[in-house]
Amino acid sequence: MARFLHLTDLHIVPEGLLVSGQLDTARLFRGAVDTLIHRLESIGPVDAVLVTGDISDDGSAESYRVAREQLERLGQRLLVVPGNHDDRETFRAAFSDLPEIRSTGQIDWVADIGDTRVIGLDTLIEGKGGGTLRDESLVLLSEALSTAGRRQTLVALHHPPLRTGIRFMDAIGLENPDALRSVLDQHDAPVRVLAGHVHGVYHGLLGRHPVVTAPSCCSAFALDVRKEAPVGFLTGPTGCAVIDTGVGGVWTELPLRYGDGPFAF
């Protein structure tokens, strides 16, 4: 088994700046890391921190410096894929010391953590909100699955291969989920797909393969499927997730703020 802390959608900008004139994401993430450090003992041993994109909001080198500084405080192995707000080359430079990050091309990778295989896929189309899986990413995925055997496998990407009903987010979703499903269906490894992008928890299936998205560390989108639904974000709830890949292990949302308590029954 292996246990992962799943973070996504940090949307960091340099200190002193606000995202959309509202969110001090550098401060918010610093507070999130404070909270997670406090909770690590109760969560249990973590084998890696998996971040599924939108680490930066503006793609600036300074935003990645701030994000990396905070991520390092967790003291865990890092696994990262880019999202639509990231700049691929600046992202690559910020995480170039990680063994999975290649010096050129797509930021796709394979990492074996304990008895779990993790496959990171780059869905970024620079300059656009939506994402796609390119042929080279699908080839890497197929090759990694072909050697995974029956071990537990996580596929991590930013854009989830499902629809939420939130129109403005579905409009910038993954362009080719059927291509992902086709590759997954050709292999026997038990796969779970982990994603971000939608700033909330959504469960679904891609064929027989479970898909789940984690909440954002900085903001949320309301589930509002009306045609006239307002386009915009909420300041909460925020959170992350924990996934345990052992037999009977579960994926668990981890809010960044609990209510008061615990109180005796």
C-alpha positions, 0 to 999 in steps of 0.5 A: 500500500501507499498513502498520498496527500492529494493537493490541487489548484493552489493558484499561487501568485507572488506575495502581495498580489491577489487572484481576481482581486480577491484571493491572497493565495500565497497566504492561503496556501501558507495557512493550508500547509500549517494546517496539514503539518499539524494534522500529519500525525493524525493522518498517518504516514504519508508516502508522497504529496501528489499535486494535480496542477494549477500550482501557479495562477499566473505562470510566474517564476516567483509564484513557483518559488513561493509554492515550492517553498511551502510544499517543501515544508511538508517534508514529503516526496513531491509528484507534480503535473501541470494544469491550465494556469501553469506555464510548462517551461517555468513549471519544469524549471521550478521542479527540475530537480525531481527525478520524474521531470524530463528536460523536454517535451510533455511533463509526463512521468511514471513513479513507483511508490511502495507497491503503487504505480503513479502515472502523471499526465500533462493535459496543458494546452498553453493559452487555453482553459481546456486540456487534452491528452496528446499521443505521446502521453497516451503512449507513455500511459499504455507502456506504463500500464503494460508493465504494472501487472496487477499492482494498484495504479493511480493516473494523475492529471489536471483535467478530469475525464468527466462532466460536473454539470457546472457549465463554465467548467465543463466548457474547459474540460478534457477534450478527449476522455474517450482516448484515455478510456480506450487506453485504460480499457486495454490493460488489467491494472486496477486504475483510479484516476485522480484530478483537479481543475473543478475545485470540488469533490466529484466522483464518476466512472470512465468506463469501469475506472473510478475518477475522483477530483480533489477540492482546491486549496484556495477556492470552490465552485458551486454546483449550479447546473442552471443555464443562468448560473453565475460564473465565478468562484466562492472562497470556500470550502477549501481542502485536499484529500488523502488516498490509501491504495492498500486493500480496502483503502479509501480516498478521503476528502480532508477539509482545511477547516473543521467545525468546533469539537470533538465533543463527547457523544 
